[in-house]
Amino acid sequence: MAETIVDITGLRKVYPGKTPVIAIDDIDLHVEDREIYGLLGPNGAGKTTTISIATTRAIPTAGTVHIAGTDVGAHPAIARRVIGVVPQYNTLDRSCTIAENISFHCRYFGFSSADAKARTAELLDQFRLTDRATAYPQQLSGGLAQRVQIARAIAHRPRVLFLDEPSAGLDPQSRIAMWEAVKGLREHGITVVLTTHYMEEADALCDRLAIIDHGRILVEDTPAALKGSLGGEKIYELKLDHPQRSEALAALLRSLDGVTTVEPTDEGLRVVAHARDGLLAHIVGMASEYGLRDVATSEASLEAVFIKLTGRDLRE
Amino acid sequence: MSNPTVSPVNSVSPFTSYTRAFGGLLLRDLYVLRREIGPFLIRVCMNPLLFLFVFTYIMPHMEGAALNPTARMAAGAGANFSTVLLPGLIAVAIMFSGIAAVALPLAQEFGITREIDDRVMCPLPVTAVALEKVIFSAVQSIFAACVVFPMAYYVPSTKVEAHVTSWPFLIAVVVLASLLSGALGLTIGTLVPPKQIGLIFGVVVMPITFLGCVYYPWIALRFNPVLQYGVLINPIVYISEGLRAALTPALGHMNQGLILLMLCIFLALLLKIGCDGFRRRVIS
């Protein structure tokens, strides 16, 4: 069995106040060496708080985080040696060029001047940034700035890289370039933990992922196994003229063979059912008498897994 | 392409890695300061230059007592106004540097750019990141203090009567005052919400300057004991009085030992408040 490099046990974080907010509610998580691990969940699920605690920027209410054997809460300054972080926002040093951003980062981690210079050249080449070496962060597009942030975060050769919503605000092309860069980190011996609320990203990038909501892990597995857990179920989204009067239709649909759940949505009903021939026609036939405007079907996807677990859409 | 080797920092003791990280942060700040030397020089020179020019060159050349108030003020203090002004201008230069080098950049880093996050991820305790800011600010304050001397020599129309009675005392005052101003900048930068940082000039900087015995010796306030003892909660008073004691002792000043003691007390207090505020800002 591979070495566990990120070990989170019984993690809890409550932000005190008049109405205390439970950001994380008893999370256990184990990430193996050289894995790409995803935390998938909607905004406010507790993903960023989990990463903040693991990267020494927040103090847990209870529980521990060990990174490569170091207790992050007890020895934050030492733990930072093995951690690289790319936060949600651009934190590049605006007073320094791209190359200086990377080389000063190396100096902070004890590299000599010559080593820092060599490492910077290597990373600029690896992330195809050499021609922008003398540009300032303000002159870069979002996608390029993100690549510089990743290059800088791994400059001191950390064991684990934490990426918080890495594709937020990126155009599709930059997102794919970023995915390639992240996948390439494995061969450099770096474990990646990332948060995302994009299904496609979790699906394309992660070896394993945890679906997280309201500060709890709902399920944890490989993307393939999670999708397989649906057992060939499909989701039918029905849009109705009068969604508020859909109970009678819901009762009818539940009686159909193969239908597992029917629940109301803002625009009508969501039907989860084992796919079989003629089912769609049946559903449409029944619903058209109740003012069916539109119907959308989706295959087994992480989105469907999330909907099945929480009854909610990820973007709701 | 590199092999998955460990970085040099993983094989050394915590203390060595802290020292190297601290040195790296200082190096970066010096490097950026060197590149932005023009704006820096304008910042440190403009205030003392204008003050000396207006109060010790233009005004003494004006005709009549009504148009030359500084002559009377100086006569009251038993010296020319250039001499009264010298320690005060150095005190202001030291304090402004602390605000400009720590408080204003921190407000920007906390509020807009979040650049501070990368520094906080350096392999050293968070408090050390805050202390680095204070020390770097102190270096700038010492430079700003030194810049005032040549200006005070060349600009005024009446010669400044300054002589150093004790170099160790002068150095101690300048170093303590410079650290104190950095700590003040840290306290302001972490306690004031970034959006309101523009207000600090009106609410903090102006009152502590004008009530900081900068343009008059503390002893001159004896006509109003409430005011005279009230201003003692202002750390700038001890900076001005310390410099007065070190440079222009003929003017009358507080006890030297008391000045050093109060500078140390305020330094410790502001460092504590500033570092606690900094930790609260970056660690949730």
Interface residues (C-beta under 8 A of the other chain):
Chain A: Y15 S52 T55 T56 R57 A58 I59 P76 A77 I78 R80 R81 V82 I83 V85 P87 Y89 N90 T91 L92 D93 R94 S95 C96 E100 F104 H105 R107 Y108 F109 G110 F111 S112 D115 R119 E122 Q126 R152 H156 R157 P158 E187 H188 G189 I190
Chain B: M1 S2 N3 P4 T5 V6 S7 P8 V9 N10 V12 P14 T16 S17 Y18 R20 A21 G23 G24 L25 L27 R28 Y31 V32 R35 E36 T113 R114 E115 I116 D117 D118 R119 V120 M121 C122 P123 L124 P125 V126 V282 I283 S284
